Amino acid sequence: MSKAINKRPLLSTTVSDSESEDGLDTEIYEANVSIPDKKPFLKFPPKDRYYLAYIVFYLLGINTIIPWGFFITADEYWMYKFRQIHPNNTGINNYTHTEILEQRTDLQASFTSYLNVASAIPNTIFLISNAFLSKRISQRTRMIGSQSLIMILFIMTTVFVKINTDEWQKLFLVITLITVAFVNALSAIFGGSLLGIAGVFSPIYITAMLGGQSLGGIFAALTEICALWIGASPVTSGLIYFAIGDIVLLFSLIAYVILEKQEFFKYHMMQNLREQQPNFSVNTEANFVDQKRVSYKQILKRIWPFGLSVFLVFSISMAVYPAITVLIESQDKGKGYAWSDIYFVPVITYLTFSCGDYLGRLLCGHLQWLLCSAMLNHVIIYQFISKTISYTLC
């Protein structure tokens, strides 16, 4: 069946006489050429009813940080798992919080550093690889598959809470670090894919996702503080702590599946596909011959100042948090005060950091003029150098 070639640009509103005549006189017999839609996908764009999509993006943002946040903030649980084994603390009921206040073992002192390395390396590798995986693996597979696997690994971690690992602490350490590596690799795929989806929508949805990431750290810290406030044993509080994480991950997965079925979501994803494929048609197949490719070199050329700033900020932050900051203790530690013995590290190390992170993300929306200033990079570089020297001398 023959089709007329439409040479008018997709966004053009007028058609010249020559174009009309040319369109009538020319025919082709190639099956892979289709006529673009002249009408919009929907007459009126659907609205985000009840701010459902906004709330889900916030929840998905929380989900990107929940796995890592819950692993690093469960400090008392890990100290219990890697404690020095002697006849007085072989049973859970015989273990008290005062034993954590004793001198830490090598595993206890080094665990947070191991955790940081096991988190950062796979996260960085797969975050970069995600740009290439997006061309080979569908969006739905990356989003639902990564969340499902993270939830399975998190449930496995929850099961280990009730398993006695006293006789094989080093093996348990290896299993935990491997789990953390896989969880962070999957989180990088999930987070990168989510950011790509959020970019299709209005900027407020990117803000919601980024705000959810910092809110996830606050949620993890508050959950740990509440678990300690209950006053239960490290095993019981750890079980409650990780079980809450399992529920949040499951709820987030269900929320995304529901979001995919909303007209608001489908409309924006379809619009994005139409913009990427100039010859895209709802009723006919797409022609990819004229699809424009964006050079990664051009992208890096435009974003490198901001990328450098983010790199320097995270370099100094992740160098000390939480591996070094978790070792900071109150000067009143061991005197029997609940604040100095129990709540000091969760509040000062984790909650304060997450609150500052959240505040910074909120303020950046009102200080965009500063973000565009070249002085910002100079300030961050000087801050990076000064803090690196000061932390080294401490």
Number of C-alpha atoms within 10 A of each C-alpha: 7 10 16 16 17 16 12 14 11 14 8 8 8 8 11 9 9 9 14 13 10 15 16 13 10 12 13 11 10 10 11 11 18 19 20 21 16 11 7 10 15 9 7 7 12 14 13 13 11 8 9 16 23 18 16 22 28 23 25 29 27 28 29 28 22 24 25 22 23 22 20 21 26 23 19 20 21 21 21 23 20 22 21 20 14 8 7 8 15 13 12 13 10 10 15 14 16 11 14 17 14 11 11 15 13 11 18 19 17 13 19 23 18 15 21 21 16 21 24 16 14 20 22 13 13 20 22 14 14 20 15 11 16 16 9 9 11 11 17 13 12 21 21 16 16 22 24 16 15 26 21 16 17 23 16 13 20 20 13 15 20 12 9 15 15 16 9 10 17 13 11 17 19 12 13 17 19 15 19 26 22 18 25 27 25 25 28 24 26 28 26 22 23 20 16 15 18 20 14 17 18 10 10 14 21 22 20 22 26 23 22 26 27 26 24 27 27 24 21 30 26 17 22 27 23 15 20 21 13 10 12 14 20 25 21 17 24 24 20 19 23 24 17 16 24 22 13 18 25 17 14 22 23 13 18 19 13 14 17 14 10 15 15 18 19 14 17 18 16 15 17 15 14 19 12 14 18 21 21 22 18 11 10 14 15 18 18 14 11 9 13 10 7 8 9 9 8 9 10 12 10 10 10 11 15 16 13 14 18 13 12 17 16 14 13 16 15 14 16 16 18 19 20 16 15 21 12 12 15 14 9 11 15 14 9 11 11 12 13 16 20 22 18 18 23 22 17 16 21 25 21 16 19 23 16 13 17 20 14 13 17 16 10 13 12 9 10 10 9 11 13 12 10 11 11 14 19 12 11 16 16 11 15 18 12 12 14 16 11 9 12 8 7 5
